[in-house]
Amino acid sequence: MGKWFFRTFQFLQKNRIGSALLLLLVLFGLVFLVSKIRFEEDISKLIPINEDAQELQKVLKTVNFTDKIIVNIQRSDSSEIEDLTEYASEFIDSLQANSKDYIKNIRGKVNEDDLQRTMDFVYENLPLFLEREDYKTIAEKLQKDSIAARTEANYRTLISPSGIVSKEIILKDPLGLSFIALKKLRQLGVTDDFVLKDGFLVSKDEKNILLFITPKFGSSETADNSRFAEQLYALQNSLDKKFAGKVKGEYFGAALIAVANAKQIKSDIQFTVGIAMTLLILIFIFFYRKLYVPIILFVPTIFGGLMAVALLYLIRGEISAISLGIGSVLLGVTLDYSLHILTHIRNNETTESLYKDVTEPILMSSLTTSLAFLCLLFLDSQALQDLGIFAAVSVLGSFGFCAFLYSVGL
């Protein structure tokens, strides 16, 4: 085996320019493929993809409420209900003006058009809502004194400020028959814990307003939702400062949790890889007493990582960011190949003896390590499968760079 690698080394030595151009071409191709890959930051990718889990994921994706962002706006005891509704109105207006590309709709405020459509629907289908006892109530409303009292109440409503809104309803239904059906609708679904106030869904004690935001993007699309989350929290900070001590808002929702998880994953990856690389660089500088040695040692590792990510792009099109974070443990494994070769070169060994002594042990080490990581392909977790492919290809790529190109450069 060592002889074959040595002959390859001699061939590369005779064709240095062609070998360098080929290396640059390969590196350019790898960088191009890596730049196109999309990183998947969904923590649910760690869940096994067996039949039961697929059914669970299917249910979660079909339940629309899981993608809702719930906005809870709460006022203090020293503020008024008007402060609460003003905060909610400014919140909705700002979202509709600045974040319309990220939201489908906002629920929690009843517009005049919605109220009119509801009343029209109930009035047009009134017999479907009525029961036998309701007709007795209608008969009582048709009495002369009852009609007179109702007409007087309608007149007072029309001359009041609320008459602007209720005019159409009174003209269509002067006896208020629709309200009999509305009471039945209320019994079906609306709890007594919330009431309508100035068009908003307000808690019974008038201290909370609930709004429901439906984002355009699913919870797993963290790239788009992260920008929306930034706008939401910026708006919250702005309104909380304006209504300081009176009203404050808070958010709940799967999309925001997914964004927070993605940010945590990124920070963890940067933290772990940063610490590992910093410690390794300091150790190499202290041991070899030269600044350029760490750079030389890390080149095969970088090459192997690029090759692994490029292959994952060709296979899947995306890679779990979690697998890259776990893959940071490969730094120590892949650096061993460079250290072995560099140590033998420092001992002034000939190139032929170098390949004879080093090639087979390093090859067997890389193969056993790669095969061990490829065993992760038998698991049902996509993130762990990505880790297996990434680790195996990284190890083999680092070995190949060391065996064929690293020695030529040194």
N, C-alpha and C positions, 0 to 999 in steps of 0.2 A: 504493500500500500504506500509506503514511504517513497518507493522508487517512482511510482506513478505521479505523485505530487511533486517530486523533485524534477521530473521531466516537464511537467506543466510550468514549474517555476522557471526552468531554463528557456522554455518557449516565450514566456512573458518577458524575460530579460532581453531576449533578442528582438522583441517587438514592443519596446517601451512606449513609443508614440501611439501605435495602434491600441495597445492595452490601456493607455491613459484616456484615449478618446472613447474607447468602449466603456470604461468606468464612468466617465462624465455622462455618456449617453444613458447608461443604466441609472445613474443617480438622478438625472433630469426626469427620466420616465417615472421613477419611484416618487419623487417629489410631486410630480404632476398628478399621479393617482392619489397620493395622500391628501393633496389639497382639495380633492373632490369628495372625499369621504364625509359622511354625516355621522356625528357622534350621538348615540342614543343615551339619554340621561334618565330613562324611566327605571326606577328602582324595582318595579315589578318584573323586570327581566330576570331577576334572580329566582323568581318562582318557577318551579319545574313545569314544563310544558306537557304534562300528561293529560289524559282525557278529562279528569275531574277539574283540573285547573283551567283547561280551555273552556269548559262550561261556565266556570266562575267568572273568567274574564269576559265571556260573551254576555253574561247577565249584567256585569258592572258597566259594560260599554253601552248596553241597550237601555239602562236606567238613566234617563235624561237628568234627573235631579242631582246625580253625582257630579255633574259638570257645573252646577250652579255655584255662584259666589254669593254668599249671604252677607249683607251689610246690616249691621246693628248700630243704629244711631241712638245715643242715650243722653238725656239731659240731667243736670243736677237739680237738687231741690230748690236752689236759689233762682233758677231760670223759669221761663214761661213756655207754654206749649208753642207759642209763635216762634221762639228761637229754634225749637226742634224742627218745625216744618220749614223754616227758612234755611236751616242747614241742609235738610234733605233736598229742597228745591235747587239750591246752588250746586249740590253734589250731582244731581241728575243733569242739570244744564251743562255743567262743565264736562261730564262724561260724554254727553251727546255731541258736544262741540269739538272735543279734543281726542276722544278715544273711540270714535264711531267705527274705525277699522278693526277693532278688537272685540266688539260686542254685537250680539244679535238683538237683544232687547233688555229692557229693565222693567221688572215687575214690582209693584208695591204702591204705585200711585194710580188712582182711578181718574181717568180723564172724563170730561163732560161727554165726549163722543162715545166712550165705552158705556157710561151710564145710560145714555139715550138708546144705544143698541140693545142693552140688556132689557130695558123697559119695553122696547118695541117687540123684542122676542117673546117676552112673557105675555104681553097683551095679545099678540097674534096667536099664541098657543094657550090662551088662558083656560079653555075647557080641560086641557090635559093635566093641569095642576089642581083642579078643583075636586073636592069630594062631596058626598051627600050633605054633610053638615054645613059646608060652605055656602050652599044655595040658600040655607036658612038665613045666614048672615047677609047675603045679597038681598033677600026679600025684606029684611029689616032696613037696609039702606035705601030701599025704594019708597019707604014711608014718607009722607009729606013733611013732617017735622025733621026727619033725618036729612032729607034733601036740602031743606032750608039751612040747617046747621052746617052741612058740608059746603054749601055754596058760600056761606059767610066765611068759613075757614079758607076756602080757595081765594076769595077776594083779598083777605088779609095777607095771604102768601104772595099774591101777584103784586101788591103795592109795596111789599118789602124788598130789600136787596136780593134775597134768594129767588124772587120771582123771575129774574133773568134766566135762571137755570131751569126752574120748574114750570115755566110757561107752556112748553110743548107737551109736557106730561099731563098737566091739568086740562089742556084743550082736548087731548085724545082720551083721557080717562078721568073725567071730573068726579066720579064717585070713588076713585081710588081702588078699583077692583084688583088692579095688578099687585097691590101690596099684600093681598091675601096669598097670592102665589109666591111672592118674594119671601114671606115668612116660612113657607115650606122649604124653599131653597136654602134658607139659612139653617134650618134644622138638619138638612142633609150634610152640609160640609163646613160651615163657618163656626168656629168656636166663639164662646162668649169672652175669651181672654183678649180679643182684639176688636177694635171698633174703627170706623172710618172717620177721619178728622181732616178737613180741608183736602180731601182726596187721598190721604195717606192711610196706610194700615198701621194704626197706633195701638199700643198696649192699653189695657183697660185703665191703668193708673196714669195714662198719658205721659209716660216717661221714656218710651222706646218706640222707634219706627223701624220696621223691617223692610229692606229692599232686596230683590233677587236679580242678580245679573247673570245673563246667559252669554258666556264668551263664544266667539266664533270658532275658536280652536279648542281641541280636546285637551284633557289634562296631561296627556303624554307629550304634547307639542310645546315643550318648555321654552324653546327658543323664542317663539312668538309671545307666549304667555309671560315670559320674563320682562319684556318691554311693557306689556300691559300692567304687570304688577308694579313696575317702577312708577308708572303714571298714577296708579291707584294710591300708592303710599305717599307720593308727592302731593296729591290732592288731599289726602287725609291730613297730612302735616299742615298744609296751608289752611284748611278749614278749622282744624283744631286750634291753631294759633289765633285765627280770627274770632272764634267763639270760646276763647280760653276761659275756663272756670264755669262755662255754661253748658256746652254741648261737646261731645266727642264721639268719634266713630271707630268701629273695628270691623275686621273682615274674617270670614270663615269660608273655606272652599277647597275642593280637591285640586283645582288648578294652582292655587297659591301654595299648597303643600308640596305639590310636584316641583314648582319653581324653587322653593326653599331647599328641597332635597337635592335638586340639581346643583344649586350653588354650594351646598355642603360637600357634595361629591367632588366638585372642581377644586374647592379649597383644600380638601383632604389629599387629593392627588398632588397638587402643587406643594403642599406641606411635606408629604412623605418623600416624594422624589427630590425635592429641594434639600431636605436634610441628608438623604442618602448620598446625593452627588457632592454636597459640600464636605461631608466627612471623608468620602473617598478621595476627593481632590486634595484635601489637607494631608491625608495619610500618604498619598503618593508623592506629594511635594516634600514632605518630611523625610521619606525613605530614600527617594532618588536624588534629592537636592537640586532638582531642575523643574522649571515651570512648564516646559513644553511636554514633558512626559505624560501628565494627565490627559492632555489633548490627544496625544497619539493613542493612549489606551482606550479612550472613549469612542474613537472613530468606528471600530468594528461594532460596538454596541448600538451606535446610532444607525449604522448601515443595516444591521439586523432588524432594528425596530421599524425602519422605513419599509423594508421588504415585507415584514409581517403585516403592517397596516395596509400596504398596497394590495397584498393578496386578499385580505379581508374585504377590501373594497370590491375586488373582482368577484368574490364569492357571494357576499351579502349586500354590499352597497352601504352598509352602516356598521358601526361597532359600538358595543356597550362601553361607555366611559368608565364604568366600574371595573371592567376587566383590565383596562389600562392602568388603573390605580393599583390593582393587585399585582399587575405585571411589573411594578417597580422593583419587586424582589429579584428580578432577573439581572439587575445591574451587577450584583456580585458574581453571579454565575457566568455571564458573558465576558466579564472583565478578566476572569481566570485564564481564558485562552490567550489574550494579549499578554498577560503577565508571564505565562509559561514561555512564550516565544521571546519576549523581551529579556527574560532572565537568561535563556540559553545564548542569545546574541551577545549579551554583556559578558558572558564567559568565553567569548572569542571562539566559539565553535564554528566549524565550516558549515556551509549551507546544506551540504549533503548529509552530514551527521545530524544537523538540526532536524531535517525532515525525518530521518531515520528514528531519532529518539522521541520526537514530539508528536508526529502526525497520528500514529495509531492510538496512543492514549487519549489525545484530545478528541479524535473522531469518535472513539467509543464513548467518551464522556458526553459528547454532544448528542449522540444517537440515543443513549439511554435516557438522558434528560428530556429530549424531545418526545420520545415514546411515552415517558411517564406523563408528560403534560397532555399528549394526545389521548390518553385514557379519559380525559374530561369530556371527550366527544360522546361518550356513552351515557352521560348524564342528560337530564331533560331540561336543564337550565340553559337558556341561550347565552347569558352572561358568562357562565363557566365554560361553555363551548367556545365562545370568542376568546376567553383567556387561554384555553388549550391550544387553539390555532396560533394565537399571537405569541405565546411562549415558545412553542415548538419551532415556528419559523424564525423567530428572533435568534434562538440558540444556533440553529443551522446556518442562518445568514451570517452571524458573527464568526462562526467557525470558518465558513467559506472565505470571508474577507481576510481573516488572519492567514489562512493557508495559502491563498493565491496572490493576494495583493499586498498584504501587510509586510511580508518578508521582502518583496520587491522594493517597497518604499524605504525600508530600513537598510 
